Amino acid sequence: MNIGIIGSGSLGANVARALAKKGLAATISNRRGPESLASLVGELGPSIKAGTVAQAAAADIVLVAVRWVDLGQVLGGLPAWNGRIVIDGTNPVEFFDPDSPDAKDPGNPLAAYGIKAVDLGGKYSSEVFREFVPGARVVKAFNHLDANALAQPEVSGGQRVQFYSGDDAAAKADVQKILDAMGYFPVDLGSLAVGGRLAQLPFGPLAATNFVKV
Ligand SMILES: NC(=O)c1ccc[n+]([C@@H]2O[C@H](COP(=O)([O-])OP(=O)(O)OC[C@H]3O[C@@H](n4cnc5c(N)ncnc54)[C@H](OP(=O)(O)O)[C@@H]3O)[C@@H](O)[C@H]2O)c1
């Protein structure tokens, strides 16, 4: 199964790094176009190719690695998903200017990080996310770890735990195979409604946990 990555920032590039370490193939893309990725793909070696968003989005398994506020712009207008797998690596947070009133909001426990939670109206984030990818089988993964940790699935003689969740058993099995091949210790958290909520940043109880299976 081929893999596409939309977004080449912290998340997209570090997932690509982890894939490259095992020689796993993927096409990575961003807003600025494939030429802007020359240095990244040069660093990562031949298994990772730079492509357009359309090329990455045509893969069997597509990781969405863009900021929450960009989802509509990135995913609107892409061809039909037709049951292909989309990995939701996003978290529903918004970045703000350090000089904005948001930075001093005493009601925002994340203000020191320069982010605030997006109001999802009581929904969990993958519930909103899947509205952007109608017809896709959504699996949530890669969102709960710091992106720098993602680049090293095998650490300290063990394997980093990678949570994943989804409502389609076959899609989850395919994603699990990739997580295994990358060297993570995949842990199935169940459905999106359960696992998505557990691992969703900022306030899921498993968000930002960094377990290593030894
Ligand atoms: N950073 C982390 O530690 C981390 C960990 C887990 C999950 N996440 C989640 O992962 C997502 C991405 O975070 P990040 O930190 O990687 O963000 P980031 O560093 O700002 O990267 C965002 C990427 O999205 C691309 N992008 C934006 N609009 C686009 C468009 N219209 N078409 C194609 N590509 C577009 C950008 O392209 P350009 O490079 O061309 O501008 C950039 O490569 C967020 O939802 C975040 O919550 C982040």
PDBQT file of the ligand as one rigid body, heavy atoms in Angstrom, charges set to zero:
ROOT
HETATM    1  N1  LIG A 301       4.131  19.631  16.112  1.00  0.00    +0.000 N 
HETATM    2  C1  LIG A 301       3.842  18.570  16.849  1.00  0.00    +0.000 C 
HETATM    3  O1  LIG A 301       4.590  18.177  17.774  1.00  0.00    +0.000 OA
HETATM    4  C2  LIG A 301       2.593  17.779  16.551  1.00  0.00    +0.000 A 
HETATM    5  C3  LIG A 301       2.468  16.496  17.096  1.00  0.00    +0.000 A 
HETATM    6  C4  LIG A 301       1.332  15.757  16.825  1.00  0.00    +0.000 A 
HETATM    7  C5  LIG A 301       0.319  16.308  16.032  1.00  0.00    +0.000 A 
HETATM    8  N2  LIG A 301       0.450  17.571  15.541  1.00  0.00    +0.000 N 
HETATM    9  C6  LIG A 301      -0.633  18.107  14.701  1.00  0.00    +0.000 C 
HETATM   10  O2  LIG A 301      -0.175  17.967  13.371  1.00  0.00    +0.000 OA
HETATM   11  C7  LIG A 301      -0.723  19.009  12.555  1.00  0.00    +0.000 C 
HETATM   12  C8  LIG A 301       0.423  19.718  11.866  1.00  0.00    +0.000 C 
HETATM   13  O3  LIG A 301       1.222  20.314  12.878  1.00  0.00    +0.000 OA
HETATM   14  P1  LIG A 301       2.701  20.770  12.560  1.00  0.00    +0.000 P 
HETATM   15  O4  LIG A 301       3.291  21.140  13.873  1.00  0.00    +0.000 OA
HETATM   16  O5  LIG A 301       3.361  19.777  11.682  1.00  0.00    +0.000 OA
HETATM   17  O6  LIG A 301       2.393  22.112  11.712  1.00  0.00    +0.000 OA
HETATM   18  P2  LIG A 301       3.415  22.943  10.825  1.00  0.00    +0.000 P 
HETATM   19  O7  LIG A 301       4.812  22.656  11.232  1.00  0.00    +0.000 OA
HETATM   20  O8  LIG A 301       2.926  24.335  10.828  1.00  0.00    +0.000 OA
HETATM   21  O9  LIG A 301       3.213  22.308   9.345  1.00  0.00    +0.000 OA
HETATM   22  C9  LIG A 301       2.006  22.471   8.675  1.00  0.00    +0.000 C 
HETATM   23  C10 LIG A 301       2.179  21.952   7.261  1.00  0.00    +0.000 C 
HETATM   24  O10 LIG A 301       0.904  22.106   6.606  1.00  0.00    +0.000 OA
HETATM   25  C11 LIG A 301       1.158  22.528   5.283  1.00  0.00    +0.000 C 
HETATM   26  N3  LIG A 301      -0.007  23.191   4.717  1.00  0.00    +0.000 N 
HETATM   27  C12 LIG A 301      -0.711  24.252   5.204  1.00  0.00    +0.000 A 
HETATM   28  N4  LIG A 301      -1.682  24.597   4.339  1.00  0.00    +0.000 NA
HETATM   29  C13 LIG A 301      -1.571  23.758   3.292  1.00  0.00    +0.000 A 
HETATM   30  C14 LIG A 301      -2.263  23.621   2.052  1.00  0.00    +0.000 A 
HETATM   31  N5  LIG A 301      -3.286  24.445   1.727  1.00  0.00    +0.000 N 
HETATM   32  N6  LIG A 301      -1.897  22.640   1.202  1.00  0.00    +0.000 NA
HETATM   33  C15 LIG A 301      -0.877  21.811   1.520  1.00  0.00    +0.000 A 
HETATM   34  N7  LIG A 301      -0.169  21.873   2.678  1.00  0.00    +0.000 NA
HETATM   35  C16 LIG A 301      -0.514  22.852   3.529  1.00  0.00    +0.000 A 
HETATM   36  C17 LIG A 301       2.311  23.492   5.425  1.00  0.00    +0.000 C 
HETATM   37  O11 LIG A 301       2.899  23.674   4.156  1.00  0.00    +0.000 OA
HETATM   38  P3  LIG A 301       4.141  24.677   3.972  1.00  0.00    +0.000 P 
HETATM   39  O12 LIG A 301       5.298  24.023   4.668  1.00  0.00    +0.000 OA
HETATM   40  O13 LIG A 301       4.337  24.740   2.478  1.00  0.00    +0.000 OA
HETATM   41  O14 LIG A 301       3.732  25.972   4.579  1.00  0.00    +0.000 OA
HETATM   42  C18 LIG A 301       3.194  22.756   6.425  1.00  0.00    +0.000 C 
HETATM   43  O15 LIG A 301       4.071  21.863   5.762  1.00  0.00    +0.000 OA
HETATM   44  C19 LIG A 301      -1.534  19.920  13.492  1.00  0.00    +0.000 C 
HETATM   45  O16 LIG A 301      -2.882  19.578  13.398  1.00  0.00    +0.000 OA
HETATM   46  C20 LIG A 301      -0.958  19.582  14.866  1.00  0.00    +0.000 C 
HETATM   47  O17 LIG A 301      -1.911  19.803  15.900  1.00  0.00    +0.000 OA
HETATM   48  C21 LIG A 301       1.574  18.307  15.768  1.00  0.00    +0.000 A 
ENDROOT
TORSDOF 0
